[in-house]
Amino acid sequence: MTGTGKAHLARADRLQKATGALATAAMAAMDDELPWFGQLSAQDRSWIGLVAQSGITAFVDWFRDPEAHSSMPTRMFGSAPREFTRVISLHQTVELLRTTIEMIENTIGDLLPEDDVPVVREAMQRYAREVAFAAATVYAQAAEMRGAWDARLEALVVDSVIRGEADESVRSRASALGWTGTANSEVAVVVGRAPSSDTGGTNVADAVRHVARESGADALCAMQGDRLVVVLGGTSKPVETVQRLTDFFGPGPIVVGPVVPDLMAAVTSARAAVAGLRAAPAWPAAPRPVQADELLPERSLSGDGHARRQLASDVYGPLTLGDGVLLDTVSTYLDSGGSIEATARALFIHPNTVRYRLKRVGDLTGYSPASPRDAFTLRVALTLGRLLNPDPGSSIL
C-alpha cells in the first residue's frame, strides 16, 4: 500500500472515531434549527436519529472505499420504516440533510486534525449529492406506490357508486382521496366511452381531476371496461364542467346523470347515466354531453323501467289532472301531424284555444308540443302513461 493510501486509511479511522460525536451534534442541530422536528413523536425522532447515525456511518465507510460502498447513499434509508416518508415530507428531508451537512462541516474542525478537514469537507459535498438523489428516489417510489393504491381505492369508490353500495365507508374513502364534498354537496355521475388504449388511464384520471378542480368541482374517476366513469361533486351545473372534460373521453356520447343531493344518493344519477349511454345511439343528433333526462324516450324504449315511470308520472300524469282537456288536446295535436287548425276542427274549438292549451302543456311538462324532439317525448310519454295507467285518475305504478 502506498503512503497516500495509508494516510487515507488513517484519516478514515480518525473520522470513524468521531461518528458518535457527529451524530449527537446532528440531533442537537436539528432540535435547535428545525421547529417542526421538536413536534414529532419520540418514536419518529428516534427513527430520524437512527437514519442520521446510519448516514454518518455510511459516509465513513464510503469515505474509506468509495468503489466498494457505492450503494451506501441509497442503503442508508433502509434503516427507516416504510411509514418514514409519511412522517416527514421531501422538503423536510432536504432540511434534515442540509442541517446535518452544515453541522458536520462546522464540527469536523474540532474533531479532526487540520490537514484532514479540507479532504473530508470535499468528500462530504460529493456524498451529500448522492444522498440527495437517494432521498428523491425513496420519495418517488413511495409516491408511485401511493398513486397505485389511490387508483385502486378510487376505482373501488366509483364501483360502489355504480352498484348502489355507497355508505359511510365510501364517503370516508372518498375523503381520503381528496373529495372535499360535504354531506349536502351536490353530485352527478358522468359516463362515456373510455379513451383509446394508448392513453394512460392514470394520466386521464389525473387530468380529469385537475380540470374539475379548476372548475370548482371534485372528481372521482375510473375506467370500467370500455367506459369512463366520472363522479362530479360540488357543482349544480355538471354539464358546464363536463364540457371541459370531453377530450378525455373516447368517441361517442357522454351522458350526464341528474344532480343528486350527495354521494350517498349518487346511485340514482349513475343508474340514469348508464342507461342513457346504452340508449344514446338511438338519438344520433344528441348533444355531447347530453343529460340523461334528455334521453328519457330512448331509455324507456331500451327497457329502462325508471325512465318509463318518470315519463308516465312527470309528463303524462299532470296532463290527466282536472277535466283532461290538455291530454285530449295534445293527443289530438300529435295525431293531426302538429297542425293547429286540424286540431281545432277535430275538437270544435278556436285555434287560439288550441295554442293556449298547448302552451299550458309546455308549462306543466317542460316539453313544447311544437318542438319535434319534445313532441316525440310527449308521444312516448302518452303511450307509456296509457299502458301504466289505463284508468285516468288512478295512481301510476
Sine and cosine of phi, psi and omega as CSV:
sin_phi,cos_phi,sin_psi,cos_psi,sin_omega,cos_omega
0.00,0.00,0.71,-0.71,-0.01,-1.00
-0.95,0.32,0.23,-0.97,0.03,-1.00
-0.90,0.44,-0.57,0.82,0.02,-1.00
-0.90,0.43,-0.66,0.75,0.02,-1.00
-0.90,0.44,-0.66,0.75,0.02,-1.00
-0.90,0.43,-0.63,0.78,0.00,-1.00
-0.90,0.43,-0.60,0.80,0.00,-1.00
-0.93,0.38,-0.67,0.75,0.01,-1.00
-0.91,0.41,-0.61,0.80,0.04,-1.00
-0.91,0.42,-0.65,0.76,0.03,-1.00
-0.90,0.44,-0.64,0.77,0.03,-1.00
-0.91,0.42,-0.60,0.80,0.03,-1.00
-0.90,0.43,-0.68,0.73,0.02,-1.00
-0.89,0.45,-0.61,0.79,0.04,-1.00
-0.92,0.39,-0.59,0.81,0.02,-1.00
-0.87,0.49,-0.65,0.76,-0.03,-1.00
-0.93,0.36,-0.35,0.94,-0.05,-1.00
-1.00,-0.05,0.00,1.00,-0.11,-0.99
-0.89,0.45,-0.63,0.77,0.00,-1.00
-0.88,0.48,-0.73,0.69,0.01,-1.00
-0.91,0.42,-0.61,0.80,0.01,-1.00
-0.92,0.40,-0.66,0.75,0.01,-1.00
-0.90,0.44,-0.67,0.74,0.03,-1.00
-0.89,0.45,-0.68,0.73,0.01,-1.00
-0.91,0.41,-0.57,0.82,0.00,-1.00
-0.90,0.43,-0.70,0.72,0.01,-1.00
-0.90,0.43,-0.65,0.76,0.02,-1.00
-0.90,0.43,-0.64,0.77,0.01,-1.00
-0.91,0.41,-0.64,0.77,0.04,-1.00
-0.87,0.49,-0.69,0.73,-0.01,-1.00
-0.89,0.45,-0.62,0.79,-0.08,-1.00
-0.98,0.19,-0.60,0.80,-0.20,-0.98
-0.97,-0.26,-0.26,0.96,-0.05,-1.00
-0.89,-0.46,0.98,-0.19,-0.07,-1.00
-0.84,0.54,-0.60,0.80,-0.07,-1.00
-0.95,0.31,-0.35,0.94,-0.05,-1.00
-0.91,0.42,-0.64,0.77,0.00,-1.00
-0.94,0.35,-0.26,0.97,-0.01,-1.00
-1.00,0.03,-0.12,0.99,0.02,-1.00
-0.96,0.26,0.36,-0.93,0.06,-1.00
-0.94,0.34,0.31,-0.95,0.00,-1.00
-0.87,0.50,-0.62,0.79,0.00,-1.00
-0.91,0.42,-0.70,0.72,0.00,-1.00
-0.91,0.41,-0.63,0.78,0.04,-1.00
-0.90,0.44,-0.62,0.79,0.00,-1.00
-0.92,0.40,-0.60,0.80,0.05,-1.00
-0.90,0.44,-0.67,0.74,0.01,-1.00
-0.91,0.42,-0.64,0.77,0.06,-1.00
-0.89,0.46,-0.62,0.78,0.03,-1.00
-0.90,0.43,-0.65,0.76,0.03,-1.00
-0.91,0.41,-0.65,0.76,0.03,-1.00
-0.89,0.45,-0.71,0.70,0.05,-1.00
-0.87,0.49,-0.69,0.73,0.02,-1.00
-0.89,0.46,-0.63,0.78,-0.02,-1.00
-0.91,0.40,-0.65,0.76,0.00,-1.00
-0.93,0.38,-0.68,0.73,0.05,-1.00
-0.89,0.46,-0.67,0.75,0.02,-1.00
-0.90,0.44,-0.59,0.81,0.04,-1.00
-0.89,0.45,-0.66,0.75,0.01,-1.00
-0.89,0.46,-0.70,0.71,0.02,-1.00
-0.89,0.45,-0.68,0.74,0.02,-1.00
-0.91,0.42,-0.64,0.77,0.01,-1.00
-0.89,0.46,-0.60,0.80,-0.03,-1.00
-0.92,0.39,-0.68,0.73,-0.02,-1.00
-0.49,-0.87,1.00,0.04,-0.07,-1.00
-0.84,0.54,-0.61,0.79,-0.05,-1.00
-0.94,0.35,-0.64,0.77,-0.03,-1.00
-0.96,0.28,-0.37,0.93,-0.07,-1.00
-0.82,-0.57,0.66,0.75,-0.05,-1.00
-0.92,0.40,-0.40,0.92,-0.02,-1.00
-1.00,-0.02,0.05,1.00,-0.06,-1.00
-0.84,0.55,-0.68,0.73,-0.02,-1.00
-0.84,0.55,-0.58,0.82,0.01,-1.00
-0.99,0.17,-0.65,0.76,-0.08,-1.00
-0.93,0.37,-0.37,0.93,-0.05,-1.00
-0.88,0.47,-0.46,0.89,-0.01,-1.00
-0.98,0.19,-0.14,0.99,0.01,-1.00
-0.93,0.36,-0.27,0.96,0.02,-1.00
-0.98,0.20,-0.20,0.98,0.00,-1.00
-0.99,-0.13,0.52,-0.85,0.04,-1.00
-0.94,0.34,0.24,-0.97,-0.02,-1.00
-0.88,0.47,-0.53,0.85,-0.02,-1.00
-0.93,0.36,-0.13,0.99,-0.04,-1.00
-0.82,0.57,-0.64,0.76,-0.04,-1.00
-0.94,0.35,-0.27,0.96,0.05,-1.00
-1.00,-0.03,-0.30,0.95,-0.02,-1.00
-0.98,0.20,-0.73,0.69,0.02,-1.00
-0.81,-0.59,0.50,-0.87,-0.04,-1.00
-0.99,0.13,0.16,-0.99,0.06,-1.00
-0.88,0.47,-0.63,0.78,0.03,-1.00
-0.87,0.48,-0.68,0.73,0.02,-1.00
-0.92,0.38,-0.56,0.83,0.06,-1.00
-0.89,0.46,-0.67,0.75,0.05,-1.00
-0.88,0.47,-0.64,0.77,0.04,-1.00
-0.89,0.46,-0.66,0.75,0.04,-1.00
-0.88,0.48,-0.71,0.70,-0.01,-1.00
-0.89,0.46,-0.71,0.70,-0.02,-1.00
-0.89,0.45,-0.68,0.73,0.01,-1.00
-0.89,0.45,-0.69,0.73,-0.01,-1.00
-0.91,0.42,-0.68,0.73,-0.01,-1.00
-0.91,0.42,-0.69,0.72,0.01,-1.00
-0.89,0.45,-0.62,0.79,0.02,-1.00
-0.90,0.44,-0.71,0.70,-0.01,-1.00
-0.89,0.46,-0.69,0.72,-0.01,-1.00
-0.88,0.47,-0.56,0.83,-0.03,-1.00
-1.00,0.10,-0.27,0.96,-0.11,-0.99
-0.98,-0.22,-0.51,0.86,-0.13,-0.99
-0.89,0.46,-0.39,0.92,0.04,-1.00
-0.90,0.43,-0.44,0.90,0.03,-1.00
-1.00,0.00,-0.24,0.97,-0.09,-1.00
-0.95,-0.32,-0.35,0.93,-0.09,-1.00
-0.83,-0.55,0.37,-0.93,0.09,-1.00
-0.88,0.48,0.41,-0.91,-0.08,-1.00
-0.86,0.51,-0.58,0.82,-0.02,-1.00
-0.94,0.35,-0.41,0.91,-0.03,-1.00
-0.98,0.20,-0.46,0.89,-0.19,-0.98
-0.86,0.51,-0.78,0.63,-0.02,-1.00
-0.87,0.49,-0.63,0.78,-0.02,-1.00
-0.91,0.41,-0.71,0.70,-0.03,-1.00
-0.92,0.40,-0.65,0.76,0.01,-1.00
-0.89,0.45,-0.67,0.74,0.02,-1.00
-0.89,0.45,-0.68,0.73,0.02,-1.00
-0.90,0.43,-0.62,0.78,0.01,-1.00
-0.89,0.45,-0.62,0.79,0.02,-1.00
-0.90,0.44,-0.67,0.74,0.04,-1.00
-0.90,0.43,-0.71,0.71,-0.04,-1.00
-0.91,0.41,-0.62,0.78,-0.01,-1.00
-0.88,0.48,-0.61,0.80,0.04,-1.00
-0.89,0.46,-0.67,0.74,0.02,-1.00
-0.92,0.40,-0.62,0.79,0.02,-1.00
-0.91,0.42,-0.63,0.78,0.02,-1.00
-0.88,0.47,-0.68,0.74,0.06,-1.00
-0.89,0.45,-0.65,0.76,0.00,-1.00
-0.90,0.44,-0.66,0.75,0.02,-1.00
-0.89,0.46,-0.68,0.73,0.02,-1.00
-0.88,0.47,-0.62,0.79,0.03,-1.00
-0.90,0.43,-0.69,0.72,0.00,-1.00
-0.86,0.51,-0.72,0.70,-0.03,-1.00
-0.95,0.31,-0.54,0.84,0.06,-1.00
-0.91,0.41,-0.67,0.75,0.04,-1.00
-0.91,0.42,-0.64,0.77,0.04,-1.00
-0.90,0.44,-0.63,0.77,0.01,-1.00
-0.91,0.42,-0.63,0.78,0.04,-1.00
-0.90,0.44,-0.69,0.72,0.02,-1.00
-0.90,0.44,-0.67,0.74,0.01,-1.00
-0.92,0.40,-0.63,0.78,0.02,-1.00
-0.89,0.45,-0.66,0.75,0.03,-1.00
-0.91,0.41,-0.66,0.75,0.02,-1.00
-0.91,0.41,-0.69,0.73,0.02,-1.00
-0.87,0.49,-0.63,0.77,0.00,-1.00
-0.90,0.44,-0.67,0.75,0.04,-1.00
-0.91,0.41,-0.67,0.75,0.01,-1.00
-0.91,0.42,-0.65,0.76,0.01,-1.00
-0.90,0.43,-0.67,0.75,0.04,-1.00
-0.89,0.46,-0.61,0.79,0.02,-1.00
-0.91,0.42,-0.67,0.74,0.01,-1.00
-0.90,0.44,-0.73,0.68,-0.02,-1.00
-0.89,0.45,-0.66,0.75,0.02,-1.00
-0.89,0.46,-0.62,0.78,0.04,-1.00
-0.90,0.44,-0.61,0.79,0.04,-1.00
-0.91,0.42,-0.71,0.70,-0.03,-1.00
-0.89,0.45,-0.63,0.78,-0.06,-1.00
-1.00,0.06,0.00,1.00,0.04,-1.00
0.97,0.26,0.50,0.86,-0.03,-1.00
-0.92,-0.39,0.44,0.90,0.00,-1.00
-0.95,0.32,0.79,-0.61,0.06,-1.00
-0.62,-0.79,-0.22,-0.98,-0.04,-1.00
-0.88,0.47,-0.54,0.84,0.02,-1.00
-0.91,0.41,-0.59,0.81,0.04,-1.00
-0.91,0.41,-0.65,0.76,0.02,-1.00
-0.90,0.44,-0.66,0.75,0.00,-1.00
-0.93,0.38,-0.60,0.80,0.05,-1.00
-0.91,0.41,-0.63,0.77,0.04,-1.00
-0.90,0.44,-0.62,0.78,0.04,-1.00
-0.89,0.45,-0.61,0.79,0.03,-1.00
-0.90,0.44,-0.40,0.91,0.00,-1.00
-1.00,-0.02,0.07,1.00,0.02,-1.00
0.99,-0.15,0.11,0.99,0.04,-1.00
-0.93,0.36,0.88,-0.47,-0.09,-1.00
-0.98,-0.20,0.03,1.00,-0.05,-1.00
-0.89,0.46,0.66,-0.75,0.06,-1.00
-0.99,0.14,-0.03,-1.00,-0.01,-1.00
-0.88,0.47,-0.44,0.90,-0.04,-1.00
-0.96,-0.26,0.26,0.97,-0.01,-1.00
-0.96,0.28,0.79,-0.61,-0.05,-1.00
-0.94,0.35,0.58,-0.81,-0.12,-0.99
-0.72,-0.70,0.59,-0.81,0.13,-0.99
-0.63,-0.78,0.62,-0.78,0.00,-1.00
-0.97,-0.23,0.70,-0.71,-0.04,-1.00
-0.87,-0.49,0.72,-0.69,-0.03,-1.00
-0.74,-0.67,0.70,-0.72,0.07,-1.00
-0.41,-0.91,-0.02,-1.00,0.02,-1.00
-0.95,0.30,0.56,-0.83,0.03,-1.00
-0.94,0.35,0.49,-0.87,0.06,-1.00
-0.92,0.38,0.15,-0.99,-0.03,-1.00
-0.88,0.48,0.39,-0.92,-0.11,-0.99
-0.91,0.42,-0.34,0.94,-0.01,-1.00
-0.99,0.14,0.04,1.00,0.08,-1.00
-0.98,-0.21,0.84,-0.55,-0.05,-1.00
-0.90,0.44,0.76,-0.65,-0.03,-1.00
-0.88,0.48,-0.67,0.74,-0.01,-1.00
-0.90,0.43,-0.65,0.76,0.00,-1.00
-0.90,0.43,-0.64,0.77,0.03,-1.00
-0.89,0.45,-0.71,0.71,0.00,-1.00
-0.88,0.48,-0.68,0.73,0.02,-1.00
-0.88,0.47,-0.68,0.74,-0.01,-1.00
-0.91,0.41,-0.65,0.76,0.02,-1.00
-0.88,0.47,-0.72,0.69,0.00,-1.00
-0.89,0.46,-0.64,0.77,-0.02,-1.00
-0.90,0.43,-0.74,0.67,-0.01,-1.00
-0.91,0.41,-0.62,0.79,0.03,-1.00
-0.89,0.46,-0.68,0.74,0.02,-1.00
-0.89,0.46,-0.62,0.78,0.05,-1.00
-0.89,0.46,-0.44,0.90,0.02,-1.00
-1.00,-0.01,0.05,1.00,0.01,-1.00
0.99,0.13,0.36,0.93,-0.04,-1.00
-0.84,-0.55,0.42,-0.91,0.19,-0.98
-1.00,0.06,0.37,-0.93,0.04,-1.00
-0.50,-0.87,0.70,-0.72,0.21,-0.98
-0.88,-0.47,0.67,-0.74,-0.17,-0.98
-0.67,-0.74,0.63,-0.77,0.02,-1.00
-0.42,-0.91,0.59,-0.81,0.15,-0.99
-1.00,0.04,0.77,-0.64,0.06,-1.00
-0.80,-0.61,1.00,-0.03,-0.05,-1.00
0.91,0.42,-0.87,-0.50,-0.04,-1.00
-0.99,-0.11,0.25,0.97,0.01,-1.00
-0.80,-0.60,0.46,-0.89,0.05,-1.00
-0.94,-0.34,0.80,-0.59,-0.03,-1.00
-0.91,-0.42,0.77,-0.64,0.04,-1.00
-0.82,-0.58,0.79,-0.61,0.09,-1.00
-0.97,-0.22,0.91,-0.41,-0.02,-1.00
-0.99,-0.17,0.67,-0.74,0.02,-1.00
-0.76,-0.65,0.43,-0.90,0.07,-1.00
0.97,0.22,0.39,0.92,0.03,-1.00
-0.64,-0.77,0.74,-0.68,0.05,-1.00
-1.00,-0.04,-0.10,0.99,0.00,-1.00
-0.80,-0.60,0.94,0.34,-0.10,-1.00
-0.90,0.43,-0.49,0.87,-0.03,-1.00
-0.88,0.48,-0.64,0.77,0.01,-1.00
-0.89,0.45,-0.62,0.78,0.04,-1.00
-0.93,0.36,-0.68,0.73,-0.04,-1.00
-0.91,0.42,-0.49,0.87,0.04,-1.00
-0.86,0.51,-0.41,0.91,0.04,-1.00
-1.00,0.01,-0.10,0.99,-0.06,-1.00
-0.94,-0.33,-0.01,1.00,-0.15,-0.99
-0.86,0.50,-0.52,0.85,-0.04,-1.00
-0.92,0.38,-0.30,0.95,-0.03,-1.00
-1.00,0.05,-0.18,0.98,0.04,-1.00
-1.00,-0.07,0.34,-0.94,0.11,-0.99
-0.97,0.23,0.02,-1.00,0.01,-1.00
-0.90,0.44,0.45,-0.89,0.02,-1.00
0.93,-0.36,-0.06,-1.00,-0.09,-1.00
-0.94,0.35,0.47,-0.88,0.15,-0.99
-0.83,-0.56,0.85,-0.52,-0.12,-0.99
-0.93,-0.37,0.76,-0.65,-0.01,-1.00
-0.96,-0.27,0.88,-0.48,0.03,-1.00
-0.94,0.33,0.28,-0.96,0.00,-1.00
-0.91,0.42,0.45,-0.89,0.03,-1.00
-0.95,0.30,0.74,-0.67,0.03,-1.00
-0.85,-0.53,0.27,-0.96,-0.15,-0.99
-0.90,0.43,-0.59,0.80,-0.08,-1.00
-0.36,-0.93,-0.02,-1.00,-0.04,-1.00
-0.90,0.44,-0.50,0.86,-0.03,-1.00
-0.92,0.40,-0.45,0.89,-0.02,-1.00
-0.99,-0.16,0.15,0.99,-0.12,-0.99
-0.91,0.42,-0.32,0.95,0.00,-1.00
-0.87,0.49,-0.55,0.83,0.02,-1.00
-0.89,0.46,-0.70,0.72,0.03,-1.00
-0.92,0.38,-0.65,0.76,-0.01,-1.00
-0.90,0.44,-0.68,0.73,-0.02,-1.00
-0.88,0.48,-0.68,0.73,0.00,-1.00
-0.93,0.38,-0.63,0.78,-0.01,-1.00
-0.92,0.40,-0.68,0.73,0.01,-1.00
-0.90,0.43,-0.69,0.72,0.04,-1.00
-0.90,0.45,-0.61,0.79,0.03,-1.00
-0.91,0.42,-0.63,0.78,0.03,-1.00
-0.90,0.43,-0.61,0.79,0.02,-1.00
-0.92,0.39,-0.58,0.82,-0.08,-1.00
-1.00,-0.04,-0.24,0.97,-0.13,-0.99
-0.84,0.55,-0.56,0.83,0.01,-1.00
-0.85,0.52,-0.34,0.94,0.02,-1.00
-0.96,0.29,-0.20,0.98,0.06,-1.00
-0.83,-0.56,0.99,0.13,-0.07,-1.00
-0.87,0.49,-0.46,0.89,-0.05,-1.00
-1.00,-0.01,0.20,0.98,-0.03,-1.00
-0.88,0.47,0.60,-0.80,0.06,-1.00
-0.92,0.40,0.29,-0.96,0.02,-1.00
-0.76,-0.65,0.96,-0.28,0.13,0.99
-0.99,0.15,0.28,-0.96,0.03,-1.00
-0.81,-0.58,0.62,-0.78,0.05,-1.00
-0.97,0.23,0.60,-0.80,-0.02,-1.00
-0.86,0.51,-0.56,0.83,0.00,-1.00
-0.94,0.33,-0.33,0.94,0.08,-1.00
-0.97,0.25,-0.23,0.97,-0.02,-1.00
-0.96,-0.27,0.34,0.94,-0.04,-1.00
-0.83,0.56,-0.72,0.70,-0.01,-1.00
-0.90,0.43,-0.67,0.74,0.02,-1.00
-0.91,0.41,-0.65,0.76,0.02,-1.00
-0.89,0.45,-0.67,0.74,-0.01,-1.00
-0.91,0.41,-0.60,0.80,0.01,-1.00
-0.95,0.31,-0.42,0.91,0.00,-1.00
-1.00,0.04,0.03,1.00,0.09,-1.00
0.96,-0.27,0.21,0.98,-0.01,-1.00
-0.99,0.15,0.97,-0.26,-0.03,-1.00
-0.90,0.44,-0.54,0.84,0.02,-1.00
-0.91,0.42,-0.65,0.76,0.03,-1.00
-0.91,0.41,-0.64,0.77,0.02,-1.00
-0.87,0.49,-0.74,0.67,-0.01,-1.00
-0.92,0.40,-0.57,0.82,0.01,-1.00
-0.91,0.41,-0.68,0.73,0.04,-1.00
-0.91,0.42,-0.67,0.74,-0.03,-1.00
-0.92,0.39,-0.65,0.76,-0.08,-1.00
-0.99,0.11,-0.65,0.76,-0.12,-0.99
-1.00,0.02,-0.40,0.92,-0.04,-1.00
-0.93,-0.36,-0.82,0.58,-0.01,-1.00
-0.94,0.34,-0.67,0.75,-0.07,-1.00
-0.81,0.58,-0.79,0.61,-0.01,-1.00
-0.87,0.49,-0.46,0.89,-0.03,-1.00
-0.97,0.26,-0.28,0.96,0.00,-1.00
-1.00,0.02,-0.12,0.99,-0.04,-1.00
-0.94,0.34,0.39,-0.92,0.02,-1.00
0.94,0.34,-0.67,-0.74,-0.05,-1.00
-1.00,0.02,0.02,1.00,0.07,-1.00
0.97,0.24,0.22,0.97,-0.04,-1.00
-0.92,0.38,-0.51,0.86,0.01,-1.00
-0.92,0.39,-0.64,0.77,0.04,-1.00
-0.89,0.45,-0.71,0.71,0.01,-1.00
-0.90,0.44,-0.66,0.75,-0.05,-1.00
-0.91,0.41,-0.76,0.65,-0.05,-1.00
-0.93,0.37,-0.58,0.81,0.03,-1.00
-0.89,0.45,-0.72,0.69,0.02,-1.00
-0.90,0.43,-0.63,0.78,0.01,-1.00
-0.88,0.48,-0.70,0.72,0.01,-1.00
-0.93,0.37,-0.62,0.78,0.02,-1.00
-0.94,0.35,-0.38,0.93,-0.02,-1.00
-1.00,-0.03,0.20,0.98,0.04,-1.00
0.96,0.28,0.40,0.92,0.04,-1.00
0.98,0.19,0.44,0.90,0.00,-1.00
-0.99,-0.15,0.85,-0.53,0.04,-1.00
-0.90,0.43,-0.72,0.69,-0.07,-1.00
-0.91,0.42,-0.69,0.72,0.00,-1.00
-0.90,0.44,-0.60,0.80,0.05,-1.00
-0.91,0.41,-0.69,0.73,0.00,-1.00
-0.88,0.47,-0.67,0.74,0.01,-1.00
-0.91,0.42,-0.65,0.76,-0.04,-1.00
-0.92,0.40,-0.54,0.84,-0.05,-1.00
-0.99,-0.16,-0.04,1.00,0.00,-1.00
0.85,0.53,0.71,0.71,0.05,-1.00
-0.75,-0.67,0.19,-0.98,-0.01,-1.00
-0.97,0.26,0.56,-0.83,0.04,-1.00
-0.82,0.57,-0.57,0.82,0.01,-1.00
-0.91,0.41,-0.51,0.86,0.07,-1.00
-0.91,0.40,-0.63,0.77,0.06,-1.00
-0.88,0.48,-0.72,0.70,-0.01,-1.00
-0.88,0.48,-0.67,0.75,0.00,-1.00
-0.89,0.45,-0.71,0.70,-0.02,-1.00
-0.91,0.40,-0.63,0.77,0.02,-1.00
-0.91,0.42,-0.58,0.81,0.07,-1.00
-0.90,0.43,-0.64,0.77,0.05,-1.00
-0.89,0.46,-0.62,0.79,0.06,-1.00
-0.86,0.51,-0.72,0.70,0.01,-1.00
-0.89,0.46,-0.64,0.77,0.00,-1.00
-0.92,0.40,-0.62,0.79,-0.05,-1.00
-0.97,0.25,-0.63,0.77,-0.15,-0.99
-0.97,-0.24,-0.38,0.93,-0.10,-1.00
1.00,0.06,0.08,1.00,-0.01,-1.00
-0.85,-0.52,0.80,-0.60,0.01,-1.00
-1.00,-0.01,0.85,-0.52,0.00,-1.00
-0.87,0.50,-0.37,0.93,-0.02,-1.00
-0.97,0.25,-0.29,0.96,0.02,-1.00
-1.00,0.05,0.78,-0.62,-0.01,-1.00
-0.83,0.55,-0.68,0.73,-0.01,-1.00
-0.91,0.40,-0.71,0.70,0.03,-1.00
-0.91,0.41,-0.58,0.81,0.02,-1.00
-0.89,0.45,-0.60,0.80,0.06,-1.00
-0.90,0.44,-0.70,0.72,0.02,-1.00
-0.88,0.47,-0.69,0.73,0.02,-1.00
-0.89,0.46,-0.65,0.76,0.01,-1.00
-0.87,0.49,-0.73,0.68,0.01,-1.00
-0.90,0.43,-0.66,0.75,-0.01,-1.00
-0.88,0.47,-0.67,0.74,0.02,-1.00
-0.90,0.43,-0.65,0.76,0.01,-1.00
-0.90,0.44,-0.71,0.70,0.00,-1.00
-0.92,0.39,-0.64,0.77,0.00,-1.00
-0.88,0.48,-0.64,0.77,0.01,-1.00
-0.94,0.34,-0.52,0.85,0.04,-1.00
-0.96,0.29,-0.67,0.74,-0.06,-1.00
-1.00,0.06,-0.32,0.95,-0.07,-1.00
-0.63,-0.78,0.94,0.35,-0.08,-1.00
-0.90,0.44,-0.38,0.92,0.00,-1.00
-0.94,-0.33,0.97,-0.23,-0.01,-1.00
-0.79,0.61,0.68,-0.74,-0.01,-1.00
0.98,-0.19,-0.35,0.93,0.04,-1.00
-0.99,0.10,0.29,-0.96,-0.03,-1.00
-0.95,0.30,0.55,-0.84,0.01,-1.00
-1.00,0.01,0.77,-0.64,-0.03,-1.00
-0.94,0.34,0.00,0.00,0.00,0.00
